[in-house]
Amino acid sequence: MSSAAVEIRSSLESAFRHRIALFYRALQVTPPYHSVEKATLALRDALAPLALPALQALVADEASLGALYTQIVRDSGLARKHRGIITGLLRDSPDRLPAECQSFANAYRS
């Protein structure tokens, strides 16, 4: 495994944690820390088989990255935590999320 691939995976995990923190901060909801950790581990597992070219392509494509992060939120169960509260907040104030967190809203709505 190349050091560049390890660095990109680490960067993607860090960006995911940052976006999750922004998402919950914007909604003024305390994040379910155990579930966030579970989602981060799910992301790590999803990134593990990707070769360097695939990781580079993912980093370069914001839409694909947002879709991956959203899928991880769904698949890990994070989207089931505080679902009612978050869905209500998103319905009442759909513009309160930063742009990089907008894709997470779909995980809670579906």
N, C-alpha and C positions, 0 to 999 in steps of 0.2 A: 504494500500500500504506500503510495507516494505521500510525501509530507504535504504537498499542495492539496491533495484530496482530503487529508486529515484536517488541514487548516480551513478548507471550504466547509466541510461538515460542521466543524466547531463554530464557524461564523454563522452558518444557517441556524444552528441550535440557539446561538446567542440572539440572533435576530428574531427568532420565534418567541423566545422568552420576553424579549423587549416588547414585541407587538402584543403579546398576551397581557403584559403588565399595563401597556397603554390602553388596551381595550377595557380592562376592568377599572382602571383609573378614570377613564372618560365616563364610564357609567356609574362611578362612585359605588362600586360593589367590591367587597373583599374577595380576592380570588381564592378558590378552593386549592390550597397549595399542594395537597397530595395529588389531586387530579391534574394540576399543571405539571407536576413531576412525571406523572404517568404519561401525559401527552408528549412531554419532551423525550421520554424513553421510546415512545412509539415513533416519533420523528427520527430518532437515532437509528432505530431498526429499519425504517423506510429508506434512509439515506445510505446505510451500510453497503448494500449491493451495487450502488451506483459508481460507475467508473468516472475518472477525472473529466472526460469530455461531457458526460451527462450532467455532472455537478456544475461545470462551467456554464452549460446551456441553461440550467435551472436558475443560476444566479443572474444570468443575463435576461431572463424572461419573467418580468414581474407578475404577469397574469398566471403563469404556470406555478410560480412560487406561492402566490396567494391561494391558488387552488389546492396545492399540496398542503399548505398550512391549515386550510379550512377542512380538508379531508381528515387530517390528523385530529383536529378538534372534534369532529364527528366520531371517527373510529375509536378514539381513546375514551370516549364517554364524557369528555369535558363539556360538551354542548348540553348534556343532561343536567349539569349542576347549575342551580339558580335559574333554570330555564324560564320559568314563569315570570320571575322578576325581570330578567334581561329582555325577554320578548316584549313585556310591557314597556320597559324603558325605550327600547328601539322603536316601538310603535308610536309612543308619545313624542319622542325627539329623535327622529331618524338621522339628523345631521350632527349629532353630538360626538360621533366617532371620527378620529383622525383618518385620513385617506388610507394609510397603510393597514388599518384595522377593519375597513369596510367589508372585506371578504368574510371575516368572522361572523358578521351579522347573519349571513346566509346559513351558517351552520346552526344557528339558534332558531331560525325561522322555518327550517325544513325538518 
